[in-house]
Amino acid sequence: MFSCGGASEPEPPATAESETEPAAPTGTQDDPFVGQGFVREVGDGTLTIEHGDIPGLMSAMTMSYPVAEASLLEALEVDSEITFYIEVLESGHQIFSIEAASTEGSEEDEDGAAEVDEPTTS
């Protein structure tokens, strides 16, 4: 027979993997999902993006997303590389912030415009 002496079972040891994995975003504006990709179409209140994996939310794909404000679409051009921030709402998800993706190997000229170094071919 077993007794209920109140002794608790020892906790299993933490694995190295669980200790180093960051917590998945919650999908709020304070803790958004973050994606990077290329603008494929700018619509009326929507943005179609070809993006890589968005950790914790979805795999890589091309998808149309609603945006929180139409003003987010004003400066975007097709084929622009962007970083975008998604919040999850009861009605689905939407993009609430967009930034131009940083381009490695670029330098700003004296007017502040970015100059991209072209890859060299051998």
C-alpha positions as YAML, in Angstrom:
chain: A
units: angstrom
residues:
- id: 1
  name: MET
  ca: [0.00, 0.00, 0.00]
- id: 2
  name: PHE
  ca: [1.04, 3.56, -0.70]
- id: 3
  name: SER
  ca: [0.69, 6.32, 1.81]
- id: 4
  name: CYS
  ca: [-0.15, 9.95, 1.12]
- id: 5
  name: GLY
  ca: [2.57, 11.38, 3.26]
- id: 6
  name: GLY
  ca: [2.65, 14.62, 1.28]
- id: 7
  name: ALA
  ca: [6.00, 13.89, -0.30]
- id: 8
  name: SER
  ca: [6.14, 15.32, -3.77]
- id: 9
  name: GLU
  ca: [7.86, 13.69, -6.68]
- id: 10
  name: PRO
  ca: [11.05, 15.37, -7.82]
- id: 11
  name: GLU
  ca: [10.77, 17.68, -10.83]
- id: 12
  name: PRO
  ca: [12.35, 16.29, -14.00]
- id: 13
  name: PRO
  ca: [15.64, 18.00, -14.83]
- id: 14
  name: ALA
  ca: [15.41, 20.84, -17.33]
- id: 15
  name: THR
  ca: [16.93, 20.10, -20.69]
- id: 16
  name: ALA
  ca: [19.42, 22.44, -22.33]
- id: 17
  name: GLU
  ca: [16.94, 22.97, -25.15]
- id: 18
  name: SER
  ca: [14.15, 24.20, -22.88]
- id: 19
  name: GLU
  ca: [16.49, 26.58, -21.08]
- id: 20
  name: THR
  ca: [17.66, 28.35, -24.24]
- id: 21
  name: GLU
  ca: [14.36, 28.55, -26.16]
- id: 22
  name: PRO
  ca: [12.85, 32.02, -25.99]
- id: 23
  name: ALA
  ca: [9.16, 32.25, -25.21]
- id: 24
  name: ALA
  ca: [6.93, 32.55, -28.27]
- id: 25
  name: PRO
  ca: [5.43, 36.01, -28.80]
- id: 26
  name: THR
  ca: [1.89, 36.56, -27.56]
- id: 27
  name: GLY
  ca: [0.80, 38.46, -30.66]
- id: 28
  name: THR
  ca: [0.02, 41.76, -28.95]
- id: 29
  name: GLN
  ca: [1.44, 45.14, -29.96]
- id: 30
  name: ASP
  ca: [3.70, 44.90, -26.91]
- id: 31
  name: ASP
  ca: [4.87, 41.40, -27.90]
- id: 32
  name: PRO
  ca: [4.21, 41.04, -31.65]
- id: 33
  name: PHE
  ca: [5.06, 38.37, -34.16]
- id: 34
  name: VAL
  ca: [7.79, 39.69, -36.46]
- id: 35
  name: GLY
  ca: [8.23, 38.77, -40.11]
- id: 36
  name: GLN
  ca: [10.57, 39.73, -42.92]
- id: 37
  name: GLY
  ca: [9.82, 39.57, -46.60]
- id: 38
  name: PHE
  ca: [9.17, 41.31, -49.88]
- id: 39
  name: VAL
  ca: [6.16, 43.39, -50.88]
- id: 40
  name: ARG
  ca: [4.36, 41.69, -53.76]
- id: 41
  name: GLU
  ca: [1.22, 43.85, -53.94]
- id: 42
  name: VAL
  ca: [-0.12, 46.94, -52.20]
- id: 43
  name: GLY
  ca: [-3.92, 46.80, -52.03]
- id: 44
  name: ASP
  ca: [-6.70, 48.87, -50.53]
- id: 45
  name: GLY
  ca: [-6.07, 48.27, -46.82]
- id: 46
  name: THR
  ca: [-4.09, 45.09, -47.49]
- id: 47
  name: LEU
  ca: [-0.52, 44.13, -48.20]
- id: 48
  name: THR
  ca: [0.62, 40.97, -49.99]
- id: 49
  name: ILE
  ca: [4.00, 39.82, -48.70]
- id: 50
  name: GLU
  ca: [6.28, 36.93, -49.66]
- id: 51
  name: HIS
  ca: [7.87, 36.15, -46.31]
- id: 52
  name: GLY
  ca: [10.00, 33.61, -44.51]
- id: 53
  name: ASP
  ca: [8.95, 31.69, -41.42]
- id: 54
  name: ILE
  ca: [7.33, 33.78, -38.70]
- id: 55
  name: PRO
  ca: [8.40, 31.90, -35.56]
- id: 56
  name: GLY
  ca: [5.44, 30.85, -33.44]
- id: 57
  name: LEU
  ca: [2.86, 31.86, -36.06]
- id: 58
  name: MET
  ca: [3.30, 30.39, -39.55]
- id: 59
  name: SER
  ca: [5.63, 28.93, -42.14]
- id: 60
  name: ALA
  ca: [7.05, 30.79, -45.11]
- id: 61
  name: MET
  ca: [4.48, 31.75, -47.74]
- id: 62
  name: THR
  ca: [3.05, 34.55, -49.83]
- id: 63
  name: MET
  ca: [-0.03, 36.00, -48.14]
- id: 64
  name: SER
  ca: [-2.23, 39.07, -48.10]
- id: 65
  name: TYR
  ca: [-2.55, 40.76, -44.70]
- id: 66
  name: PRO
  ca: [-4.91, 43.50, -43.53]
- id: 67
  name: VAL
  ca: [-3.16, 46.57, -42.13]
- id: 68
  name: ALA
  ca: [-4.24, 48.52, -39.05]
- id: 69
  name: GLU
  ca: [-4.00, 51.88, -40.87]
- id: 70
  name: ALA
  ca: [-3.98, 52.68, -44.59]
- id: 71
  name: SER
  ca: [-1.15, 55.18, -43.96]
- id: 72
  name: LEU
  ca: [1.19, 52.20, -43.44]
- id: 73
  name: LEU
  ca: [0.92, 51.48, -47.18]
- id: 74
  name: GLU
  ca: [1.76, 54.97, -48.49]
- id: 75
  name: ALA
  ca: [5.53, 54.67, -48.95]
- id: 76
  name: LEU
  ca: [5.66, 50.99, -49.95]
- id: 77
  name: GLU
  ca: [6.69, 49.79, -53.38]
- id: 78
  name: VAL
  ca: [6.46, 46.33, -54.92]
- id: 79
  name: ASP
  ca: [9.66, 44.33, -54.34]
- id: 80
  name: SER
  ca: [10.64, 46.44, -51.29]
- id: 81
  name: GLU
  ca: [12.17, 44.37, -48.50]
- id: 82
  name: ILE
  ca: [10.39, 44.99, -45.20]
- id: 83
  name: THR
  ca: [10.17, 43.93, -41.58]
- id: 84
  name: PHE
  ca: [6.57, 43.82, -40.38]
- id: 85
  name: TYR
  ca: [4.88, 43.41, -37.02]
- id: 86
  name: ILE
  ca: [1.68, 41.37, -36.59]
- id: 87
  name: GLU
  ca: [-0.84, 41.47, -33.78]
- id: 88
  name: VAL
  ca: [-3.43, 38.74, -33.27]
- id: 89
  name: LEU
  ca: [-7.00, 39.92, -32.76]
- id: 90
  name: GLU
  ca: [-10.24, 38.03, -32.16]
- id: 91
  name: SER
  ca: [-11.11, 38.66, -35.82]
- id: 92
  name: GLY
  ca: [-7.74, 37.39, -37.10]
- id: 93
  name: HIS
  ca: [-4.37, 39.07, -37.40]
- id: 94
  name: GLN
  ca: [-3.20, 42.36, -38.87]
- id: 95
  name: ILE
  ca: [-0.02, 44.28, -39.53]
- id: 96
  name: PHE
  ca: [0.29, 47.30, -37.26]
- id: 97
  name: SER
  ca: [3.85, 48.42, -38.07]
- id: 98
  name: ILE
  ca: [6.18, 48.20, -41.08]
- id: 99
  name: GLU
  ca: [9.86, 49.13, -41.44]
- id: 100
  name: ALA
  ca: [12.21, 49.02, -44.38]
- id: 101
  name: ALA
  ca: [14.50, 46.03, -43.85]
- id: 102
  name: SER
  ca: [18.07, 46.95, -43.04]
- id: 103
  name: THR
  ca: [20.36, 46.21, -45.94]
- id: 104
  name: GLU
  ca: [23.78, 44.83, -45.09]
- id: 105
  name: GLY
  ca: [26.61, 46.39, -47.04]
- id: 106
  name: SER
  ca: [24.81, 49.71, -47.49]
- id: 107
  name: GLU
  ca: [26.19, 53.10, -46.66]
- id: 108
  name: GLU
  ca: [24.40, 56.42, -46.36]
- id: 109
  name: ASP
  ca: [25.56, 59.30, -48.52]
- id: 110
  name: GLU
  ca: [25.70, 62.86, -47.16]
- id: 111
  name: ASP
  ca: [21.98, 63.37, -47.90]
- id: 112
  name: GLY
  ca: [21.10, 60.33, -45.77]
- id: 113
  name: ALA
  ca: [20.11, 58.17, -48.75]
- id: 114
  name: ALA
  ca: [21.26, 54.58, -48.63]
- id: 115
  name: GLU
  ca: [23.67, 53.37, -51.26]
- id: 116
  name: VAL
  ca: [23.69, 49.60, -51.69]
- id: 117
  name: ASP
  ca: [26.92, 47.84, -52.56]
- id: 118
  name: GLU
  ca: [26.30, 45.74, -55.64]
- id: 119
  name: PRO
  ca: [27.59, 42.18, -55.45]
- id: 120
  name: THR
  ca: [30.67, 41.56, -57.54]
- id: 121
  name: THR
  ca: [30.91, 38.68, -59.97]
- id: 122
  name: SER
  ca: [34.11, 36.86, -60.78]
...
